[in-house]
Amino acid sequence: MPALDTQILISGAGPTGLTLVCDLARRKIPFRIIDKASTYFIGSKGKGLQPRSLEAFDDFGIVGDVLRTGKFHLPFRGYDGRQVLGEKDMHEGRNPTPSTPYASPLITPQWRTEEHLRNLLEKLGGHVELSSELVSLAQDDEGVVATVRRGESTEQIRCAFLVAADGGRSFVRKFLDVPFEGETWKDERMYVGDVRLRGLDRDFWHSWPKHPDGWLALCPLPSTNTYQLQAQIHPEEEQEPSLEIFQRLVRERTQRDDIELLDAPWTSLYRVNIRMVSHYRIGRVFLAGDSAHVHSPAGGQGMNTGIQDAYNLGWKLERVLKGAPDSLLETYEEERLPVAAGVLGLSTRLYKAISASTEEGMRRDDIALQLGISYKEMSLSQHAAETQIKLFAGDRAPDAPGEDATGKPVRLFDFFRGPHFTFLCIRPSEAATARISSGDIKQVAVFPSRPAENLPTDSAIFVDSAGHFAEIYGGASDEFMLIRPDGYIGWIGNKSSLADLRTYLAARLGLTE
C-alpha cells in the first residue's frame, strides 16, 4: 500500500456522510468526502429530525441554527374531501424537560439539514467533492484504494478506511457483494415531491386518508414556501411524477378546486423497501445510513438512524487511528446493527398502522424518538462496581440544568459538547478525586451546592442547584461515570474501581495518561 492520501474517505454527502465528516473534521482527522451528484440535493425527503439527532447537533454546536429553520408540534388536520375530520398533535404533551431539552421531532426539510451540516463543514475547513463517482475499490491489511471518476478522468485515493454513506442503491455495498436482505412492497408505492401552492394554510399538516384510490398529504415545510406532497398510488402506476399529475391527484382526493399547485421543484416515485445488511463492516470498509438499512417513511426513522450511525462511528475511527485496538471498530456493528433491526420493525409497523388509519399510527414513544435506544449489556458498557447511580452503562446520558462554580447557569450538555469524553465525579472527596490527565477527557465534579473550599483544581464544576442531576442520575459521593463522545455512558464505578477505569481507558479506548 503506497503512502495514504487521506485517513478516511466518505462516499456520499447526504445527512449520514455529512454528520460523519463534520465529526471527523472537528477531531482534525484527515478526510475526503465525495458525491457523484453534480449539485446538492434540493428535496425534503427525510423531513423530521428526532430529538436524539438534535442532541447530536447540539454537540456539534449547530442546534440553534437547525431549530430556527424548523418547527415543533405541527398538528395533523384530517379531511374527507372538504369535510374536516379533526385535528391532532401526535406529540401533544411532549415538551422539554430538564433531562430532555428536545422532546419531540423537528419538522424541517432534508436539504436544510444538509445545508446546516455543510455550513459547519466549511467552517471547519472542509468541503464536498461533487461530480466524483466511486467506480472501484480494493483493500488489504494496510488500507483501501478507491478509484474515483470525474468526467473523463479518474483518480486513485488511498485511505486507511472507507465509509459508504451512498444510499439505498449503494455502489459500495453492491461492489462488495454484501446481501441486502428484506423485501420490496410492490403494492405500496407513492409519489413524493415538494410543491409550491395556493389555497392551504401553513398551520397544519393536511391529510386526506380516506380516498378509495389512496391517501394524500400536504405538509408545509418550515423556512420555505413549499409543501411536501405524499400520495399513495396504484401498484401498476408507471408514470413519472410531474406537476400536472400532482395537481390532478390533489383535485381528485381533496375534492377542492381552490388548491392550485404552482411549481414542483423536486419529485420522486417512491417504492417501499424494508431491507438491511447483516454486516456493517467488511475489512476496512464500513456501511452507514441507507447503504446499510432502508425503511418505510413512517415515523421518521431512516435519516435519523443514519445520523446516529455516523455519530457512533466517528469517535471510534479517531481512537483507532490514534492507537486504540482495532476491536473498538467491531463495536460499531455490535451496537448499531440491532438498533437498525429494531427501528426497521418499528417503521414497518407504523407505516401499516398509518395506512390503516389506526391509533398505532400515531404512536410515538422514546424508542420512536430515538431517546430510549441503549447499548446496555454490550462490550463497551461496563459496570466496575455497585453504585447508587440510577442509570446503566450503555444508556443515553441525560441533560440537567445547574450552575458553574461562579453561579452562572449552565447545562450538563455544555460540558459534554465537543469531541472529548467526559468524566463525571459525583461529590468527590479530596482523597478520592480521580485525576485523569488525558487531554481527550474533560473531568467534571458534580456538587449539590457550591463548595466553599477544596475545589478540585483539575475539574470543571457543575453545581446541581435545583437537584435535577440527583433526580435523573442519582449517585453517591465518590461515584463516577465516563460519558462517551456520542453521549452514552461507557463506564460506571466508584473510588475503589479507579484502577479498572484506567484499564478500560487503555485497553478498550487507547487512552493512556
N, C-alpha and C positions, 0 to 999 in steps of 0.2 A: 504494500500500500504506500503510494507516494505521500509526501507531506500533505497535511489536511489544508483545504481551502477555508473551511469553517468547522465549527464543532457540531452544530445542529442545522440540518436542512428541513424546512417545513414545506410540504406540498399542500397548497390550499389555503386561501386567505379569507375564509368565512369566519364566523364567530369563534369556532374552535381553534383554528390556526392563529387567529389574531390574539386570542386570550393567551395562548402558549407563548407566542413571540413577545408579547408585552411582558410576560413574567420573566422570560429569559433576558430580555433587554434590561430590565431593572436589576437583574442579577449580574449584568455585564458579561454574559456568556455569548461568545461569537455565534452568529446565526445568519441564515438567509431564509427568506420566505418567498415562494414563487406561486403564481397562479396562472393557469392557461388562458383565463379570460383577458380580453384586451381593455375592458373597462370595469369599474367597480359595480357590484350588484345594486340594483335600484328598487327591488321589490320588498314587500312586507314579510312574506313567508312566515318565519317564526316571529310572532308579534307580541309575545308575553315573556317578560323576564321574571323568573321565580325569585322569591326572597333570598335563596341561597346564592343565586347568581349576583344579586345586588350586593350581598356581603362580600363576594369576591371583588366586585368593582369598588366597593368601599376600601378594601385592602389596597387596591391599585390607586386610590385617590381620585377616582373619576365619577364616583356615585352621584355627586351633586349635579354634574353636567347631564348624566343619564336621567336623573329624576326630572330635571327641567324640561326634557323633551318627551316625557311620558305622562301617564295618568293612572292613578289607582282607582279601584271601585267604579268601573264603568258598568252600569247596570244593563241587564238584558231587558228588552221590551219585545214581547211575543205578539204576533198577529196571526189572524186567519183572514187572509185578504185584507180588507180595510179595517176589520174589527180588531181592536186591541184586546189581547187575551190577559195581559198582566205584565207586571214589571218585577224583576228580581235581581238583587245584587248577590251573586253566588258567594261573595266573600264578606257578606254583612257580619259585623261584629269582630272581624279580624283587623284590629288596629295595633299600632306599635305599642310594645311593652318595654320595660327596662331591659329584658333579655333578648328581645327580638325587635330591632328598630325598623325592619322591613317585614311586614306581617302578611302581605298579600301580593299577587303578581302585579307588575307594572306593564300596562299596555303601551307598547312603543314599536314602531316598525323595525324589522331586522336591519334595514340599511342604516338606520340611525345608530343602532348598537355597533355595527361595524365601523361607522364613521367615528364614534367616540373612541373606539379602540385604535383606529388608525391615527387619530389625532395624538393619542398618548404615545403610540409607537414613534411618531415623528418627533415628539418632544424628547424621547429617549434616544434619538439619533438613528432610527431605522426607517425602512420603507419597504413596500411590497413591490416585487418584480413582476409586473404584469406581462401578458403575452409570452409566458415562459412555461412550456409544457414539458412535464416529465415523461420521457418516452422509453426509458430503460434504466435498470439499476442492477448492480452486482455488489455483493458484500462478502467479507471474510472476517476473521477474528479481530482485525485492526480497524475496520471501518466500512463505509459504503461509498461506492462510486455511482453517482446519478448522472444520467445523460439528459440534458435539457435542451429542447428545441425552441429557437426563436426565429420565426420566419424560415429562411433558407439555411440558417447556420445552427450549429449545435455547440454545446459546452459540456464538459465533464466537470462535475463538482464533487470533490472528495470531502467527506464529513465523517465525524465519529458516529453519529446517529441520524436516522431519517425518521420523521414523523409524518404519517399520511393523515391529513385532515382534508382530503379531497372529495368528500361527499359520498352519497349513496351509490354512485357509479364508479367508485374509487378505482383509478388505474392501478395504484399500488396493490390493493387487495387482489385484483384480478391477475396482475402480473405475477404475484407470488402464489397464486392458485389457492388462496385462503377461502374455504367454503363460507358462503353467506346463507346460513340456514334460516328457514322460516317459510313465509307464504306471501303471495300477492293476491289480494282480494279482487278478483276480476269483476265482481259485481259491485264494487264500491269505487266509484270514480267521481271526480268533481272538477269543476272549473274554479280556479283561484286567480284573483288579479287585483290590482289597485286601480281604482276609478275615481275620477272627479265627477261630481253630480250636483244637480239642483233638486230640491224638494224634500230633503230629510234634515232633521236637526242633528247635531253632533253630541247630544247629551246621553244617547243610548246606543247600545249595540242592538241593532234592529234585526229581528229574526222571524222568518215565516216557516214554521216547522211542519205544517200540515198539508201542504200541497201534494196531490197524488203523484206528481212527477218527481217529487223530492224537495228537500228543504233548501232555503236560500237565506243568507245572512249578509248584512252590510254593517261593517264595524268602522266607525270613524277612527282614523289614525292620528293620535295627538302630534302636535308640532308640524302638521302637514295640512294640505287642503284636500286630501284623498281619503277614501274609504277602502277597506279590504272587502272584496266580494268573494263569497264562497257559495257555490251552488252544486248540489248533488245532481248528477246526470245519469242518463241511461247507460248501462254497461256497454252497449254497442255503439255509443256515440263516438264518432271518429273525427269530427270537425275540430280543427284547431280553434282555440278561443279567440274571440275578437270583440271589439266594442259593440258591433251590431248584434252578435249573439248574446252578449251580456244584457243589452237593452231589451231584447226580446224576452229573455228569462225574467228580468225584473218586472216587465209589464204583465206577463202571464201569471207569475207567482204572487205578486203583490196586489193584482187587480187594480193597479193605480196607473194613471197616465201622467201624473204630475211629477214623477221621479224621472228626471231627464239625465242620462249619462252623457258627459261632455268629452271624456277622454279616458283612455286606459293605458297608462304608461308602462304597466307590467302585467302580463297574462301568463297563465300556466295551466296545463292539463295534468291533473294530479291523480295518480293511482296509489291506493293504499297498500303499502308494503310493510310487513312486520317481519324483520329479519335481523340477525346478529351473527357475529363471528364467535367461534369457540376459543380463539386465542387473540390476545391484544398485542402480543409480541412475537416477531419472527426474527430471531437473531438480533441485529442492531436496528431493526425497523419496528416502529410502533404504529398501531392504528388508533385513531381517536375520532370522536364525533360520529357523523353519519357513515364514515367509512367502516365503522365497527358495529353500528346499530342504527336501524331506521324504524320509525314509529308511526302510528297513526297520528293525525294532527291534534287529537283531543288532549286537553289537559296541559298543553304547552310543555311537553317533556323533552322533545328531541333536541332542540337547540341548547336548552339548559343542561341537559345531560352531557352534551359535548363540551360546553364551557367548563363543567366540573371535571371532565376527563383531563382537560388541559391544565386545570388548576392543581390537580393531583400529580400530574406528570412533571411539571416544570421544575419544582424544587428537587425532585428525585434525580432528574438529569444533572442538575447542578452539583448535587452532592457526589454522584458517581464520578463526574468529570474532575472533582476535587479530591478524589481518593477513597470515597465510600465503596464498600464491596458491591459488585455487580448484582448481588442478590437483592439489593434495595429496589432495583428496577423490576424485579419479579413481583413486587407488591403492587405495582400499577395494575396488572391484570387481576391479581388476587382481590384487590379492593373494588375495582371498577366494573369488572365483568358481572358479578352478582347484582350490582346496582342497575346496570343496563337491563339485565334479565327481568328484574322486578319492575322497573319502570316500563318495560315493553308490555308486560302483562297489565299494568295499571292503565296505560294509554289505550290499549285494546279494549278493556272493559268500559272505559269512559266513552270511547267512540261508539260502541254498541249501545250504550245507555242513552247517549245524546241522540243517536239516530232513532231510538225508540221513544224519545221524549220522556224518559223516566227520571225519578228523583236521583238515582245513582249518577246520572249525567251531570248533576250539579255538585257531586261530592268533591270536596277539596280539603284534605287533611294535611298534616305535617309531612307525610311522605309525598303527596302530590306537590306540595310547595317546596320539596327537597330539603326541608329543615330537619326532618326526622331520620334522614339517612345516617347510618352509623357504621363504623368499621370495628365494632366490638368483636372480640374473640379472633381477631386477625393478627398476623405475626408482628406488626408494628405497634400493636396496642398492648401495653404491659402494665400490670399492677405489681409493684415490688413489695407492697406491704398493705395490711389492713389500715384503712383510714376512715375518717368521718366525712370524707368528700362524697357528695350525693351523686355525682356523675361517674361515668365509667371511661376508662381508656378506650378510645375509638369514637366517643361521642363528639358532636359538634360543641365547640367552646362558646357558650353564650356571651352576649354583651352584658354590661352593667354600668350605669352611670355612678359617678362618685366625684372625688376631688383629688387634685395632686397635693404635693407637700406644702404648697403655698396657699391652698384653699381654692384654687381655680377649678371650675367644673371640668371634668374630663370623663371620657368613656373608656371602658376596658378595651374596646376596639381601637382606640387611639394608640394604645401600647402594642397591640397586635399588628397594626398597619406597617407593612414593609416586608421585605423578603426574608426576615430573620425568624428564628424560633423564639418563643417567649417562655421564660421560666418563672412561674408564679410561686412565690413563697408566702404562705399564709401565716401571718403573725410570727415571723421568725424571731427566735431568741438570738442574742448575740453569739452564743456558743454554737448554735445550730445553723447559722447563716451559711448557706451553700454558695461559695464564691466560684461561680462558673465563669472562667475567664475567656471563653471562646468569643471571638468577635461576631460570630454568627448567632449568638444567643443574647437576647435582652432579658435582664433579670428585673423582676417587678415584685416588690414587697407589698403585701396587702395587709392593711390595718383597719380596725373598726373606727378608729378616730385618729386624729393627727398626733403622732407620738411627740412628746416634748423633748426627748433626748435619745441618744444612742441610735440615731437613724443609720441604717446600713448605707455606707457611702458608695458602695458598688451597685446599688439597686435604685431603680426608679420607685416612686412611692405612689400607691393607689390607696386612697382613703375611702373606705366603704361607709360614707357618712349617712346614707339612707338605708343601709342594710340590704341592698339588692344583691350584692355578691354573696352574702351569707345565706340569703334565701334560695338562690339558684345553685350555688356551688357547695355550700356547707363548708366543712373542713375545720380542723382544729389547729392549734399552734404547732409550728414546725412540721406541717404537711405541705407537699409540693406537687406541682403539675408542670409538665413540659407540653407546651402548645405548639403544634406543628405550623409551618408557614401557611398551610391551607386551612387553618382554623379548626383542626381536630386535636383532641387530647391524645398525645402519644404515650405518655408515661405518668404514673401516679405513685407516690411513695411518701415516706416520712424521713426524719433525721437519721434513723438507723439504716436507711437503704440508699444513702447517697453514693456509696461505692457502686451499687447496682446501676444507678443513673449514669455514672461515668463509664461503666462498661457498655451500657446501652448506647450512649453517645458515640463511643469509639467504634464498637463492633458493628452497630447497625447503620450509623449515620456518618461515620468517618470524621466525627468532630472530636478533636483532642485539644487539651489545654497546653 
